[in-house]
């Protein structure tokens, strides 16, 4: 089984987004939000069959870990109460997708975060989605302010309650910012990558994983600047007398037919990594941080079929451990890259 570990519901029925707009408008006027719209199963089926399911079949992947549209999370809008209502509506819709297409999608939830609101406020929704809906992870926004970074860094005890819950539930969090309201940042062009890189450095320079050794964190979009400035981050750790980040080959998994498939290139931070999603839950051996990347050529699916994401074409591009230039160059050309020995039997060893 080939699993895409980073998918969003970008084709949700239009009345879903229209309700969100009405909700935020009502909040700005101090009025009560309208009732959630009625969305039929057929409308959901049409939105998936003509969108993510079609692309999934074209690329040869088997299962997508599916969450609400990231830019649509909008944690900077409204209040903690509107964020909670919106998160519930989005997660309910993801559950319906997964129920209608159980062989193709499994859920990961958005959290009802809001700038200046304790992450404790998100615990209830995380527990609901994992325990009642069987979701296998969540998206964690390190910057609910939308580009102004008003909340404490991920290394701060402010975030510990959500880490404790993630460990208790045995599910990972994917670091994922939402829409940028700061005009200095383009949402997907810079804010996403800034968020990924910033989160990585906050973890690198902290003792979070010493305090929470079973915490599992996924950093998407190629890890932001991480694979391109690996020497910089390694030097930073050395200067601060911290454990040095390093690439390591993953331990062998029990099943050769089941593996996680990042869509472009991958990187990992100390001490080691392998993402091994199952139908029941996600597991990461040797834990810590796993970085995935989106499709280099965007949502159109116009990538060359060179990676393990195609079940019909088994070519693999093995990237040397001693540098990420090959991966960066390949990714910039729209080629999906398997990172340093991630899945390759013939990958170099240190």
N, C-alpha and C positions, 0 to 999 in steps of 0.2 A: 504494500500500500504506500502510495506517495501522498504526503500530506503538505498542503500549503498552510503554514501556521499564521498567516497574516492576511485576513480578508475582511472587507467592510461592506455593509449593505448600502451601496451607493445608488441603488435603483428602487428604493422604497416607494410605494404608491404616493402620489402627489398630495393626497389629503393628509398624510402624516406630517409632511413639512409645513403644509398650510396651517395645521393645528398649532404647530410650534410657533409660527409667526403670530397667530392670534393669541396664543398664551402670553408671549412676551409683550405684545401690544396692550393686552388687558392688564398686565402687571404694571406697565408704565403709567397707566391711568388709574391705578388703584382699584381696578375692577376684578371680578371673579373670572377665572379662565373658563372658556367654553368646555363642554363635554368632549371627551375624546371621540374622534370620528369612527364610523363603522368601516372596517376594511374586510372584505370577503376573502376567503381562502383562494378563490379563483384569481383575484387581483394579486395576491401574493405569488401564486404560481406563475402568472404571466410575468411579473417583475423579475422573477428568478430564472425562469426558462429562457427568457430573451436577454438575460444579462450574465450573472455570475456562473450559472450552470452551463451556458453555452461556452463561455471562455474556459471553464474548468475542463470540459470535454475536449476542446481544441488543443489544450496544453497537455492533456494526458494525466492530470492530477486526479486523485481519487476522493479526497476529503479536504474541505476548507474549514479552518477554525474561524468562525464568523462573528463579527461584532458590529455595533452600530457605526454609522458614518462618522469618522473621527472629527472632521472639521465641523460637523453638525452637533457635536457634544455641547459646544458653546457654554462652557462653565463660567465665562465672564458675564453672561447675560442674566438678567433677572436676579433671583435670590436663591438661597439654599432651598426654599420650598419649591420654586419653579424648577430648579435643577433636579430635585427629587422626583417630581411628577414627570418630567421629561425623560429621566433615566428609566423610570418604570415603564413608560410607554415604549421607549426604544427597545428595552430588554424583552418586554413581552412580545414585540414584533419579531425579534431574533428567535425567540423560543418557538413561535409559530412557524417560521421558516424551517427550523431544524426538525420540527415535528412533521412537516409536510415532505421534507427531503432528508430523512434520517441517515441515509447512506452517503449523502454528499456534504452535509454541514453539521457542525457541532458548535455550540455557542461559547462566546466570551463576552462578558458584560461591560458596559460603561458604568462609571460610578457617579453618584450625584454630588460631585464636587462643586464647590463655589469658593471664590477668592475670599480668604479670611475666615473660612469655616473649617473647623477641625476635621481631619480625615476620619475621626470617629463617626462622623455623620454618615459615612459611606459604608460602614460595616454591615448594617442591616440589609442593604440591597445586595451587597456581595454575598452574604450568607444565603439570602433568598434565592439568588440565581444559581449558586453552586448546589445547594441542598435540595431545592425544589425543582429546578430546571435541568440540573445535571451539567451546568456550564463548567468549562475546564480552565478558566482564567478570566482576567479582567484587563481593561486598559486603565493605566494610572497616569493622570496628568500632573506633571511636576510643576506646572505653571497655570493654575486655573484663572489667572488674571488676563490671559490672552496676549502675552508678550511683554508684560511689565514686571514679572517675577517678584510679586509682592509677598508671597508665602515663603516660609523658611526652606532652606535646601533639603534635599532628600536625606542628608546625613543627620538632620536634626531630630531629636526625640518627638517632635511634633508629628512625625510620620510613623512612629513606632506602633501605634495601635493597629494601623492597617497592615503593617508587616507581621505583627503577631497573628492577625486573622488569616493572612495568606498562608503562614506556616501551619496554623491549625487546620485549615481546609486542604492543605497540600496542593495548592494551585499556584501558578506563576502570575506575575503582573507584567504586562507589556507597557513599557514607557511610551506614552503617546500624548503630545500636546494637541490642542484643538485649534480653532480659528484664531488668527492673530488680529487683535484690534489695535495694536500699536502700528502706526503707519510706517515705521522704520523697517518692518519685517513683512515679507511676502509669506503667506501661510504655508504653502508647500515648498516654495523656493528657498526659504531661509529659516522660518520659524520651526518647522519640523526638524530640520537638521540641527539647528541651535539647541532645541530641546533634547535631542538624543545625545549630542556631545556634552552638554552641560550635565545631564544626568549621569553620564559615564564618569565624568571628572568628580562629581559629588560623591559617587560611590568609591571611586579609586582612592580619594583622599580622606576616607572616613573609616570607621570601625564597624560599619553596619553589618558586614558579613561575619565579623567576629561575634557580634551580639546575636545575630540571627543566622547561624550556619546552614539552616535548611531553607532559607529564603531563596526564591527563584525569580530572576529578573530577565526579561527579554527586551533588547533594544533594537528597534526596527530601522528601516531605511539605511541599511549598511552601517549602522552605528554612527551616523553623522560623519564627523571628521576622523573618527577613531582609526579606521584602517589606513587612511592616507597620512596620518601623523603618528604612526605607532611609535617611532623613535622619540618623539616629543613627550608622549605620555609615559613611556618607559623611563625616560630621563627625569621626568617630574617625580615619579615614584622613587627613583634612586636618590634624588636630591632631598626628598622628604623622609628618607629611610623607611619606605613602605615596601611591602611585598611587591616584587617586580611582576608586572603583567607579562604573560608569555603565551605563545601558541602551543597547544598540546594536541596530540592526536587523541580522538575520543576512544574510550574503551569499546570493545566489541559488544554489540547488542545481541539479545537472545533471538531476535527475529531479523533475518536478512531482507524480508519483504516489507518491513515497516520502518520508515524513517521520515524525519522532518525535512522539508524541502524549502529553504529560503529561495526567493524568486530571482535574486541576482547575485550578490556576493555576501560573504559572511566574515565575521570576526569574533573573537572571544577574549575575555579577560580572565586572568588568573583565578583558579589554578587549572581548570580544565573544563571540557564541555562536550556534551552531546544532548540534543533534544530528542526525546523518544516519546512522541505523543501516542496514546492508545485511545481506543474508543471510550474507555471509562474515565481516563484522566490523563494529564500531562505528567511526565516525569523527566527530570534532568539529572543525569548521573554526573558526579563530581561538581554539581551545582554551579553557583555564581552567575555569571552574565553570558548570555548568548545573543549575538547581534545578527539580525536578518536584514535583508534589503528588499525593497519593492522592485517591481519590474522597471528596468532602466528606461524603457521607452513609453512608460505611462500605462494608462488603462486600456489602450487599444488592443493590446496583445500582440503587437508587431515586434516580437523579439525573435532572434534566431534561436532555433531549437538545438542548443548545444549542451544543455545541462541535464541533470538528473530529474528535472521537472517533467520531462517527457518520458512516458512509459514505452513509447514506440521507438525512441531513439536513445541509445544508451551511451552516446559519446560523453566524455567527461573532460573538463579542463582542470587539471591539477595545478594549483598555484603553489609555488615554492614557499616554504616557511620563511625564507630569509628576506622577504619583501612583499609589499602589496602593490607594486607598480603594475604587475601583470593583471591583477584583479581590477585595479582602478581603470586601466586602459580598456579592458574587456567590457567592464560595466558601462563605461562612457560610450561604447559602441553599441550598446543595447544587447550585449551577450550576457546570458546568465552564467554566473561563475560559481563553482564549488570551491569554497575557501580552503585554507591550508590543510590539505589532507582530511577534510571533513568526512567524506564518504569514500574516498578512493583507496582501494586495496594497495595500490602502488605509490601512495603518497610518501614523500620524504619523511624521515624520522630524525629527531635530534637525540 
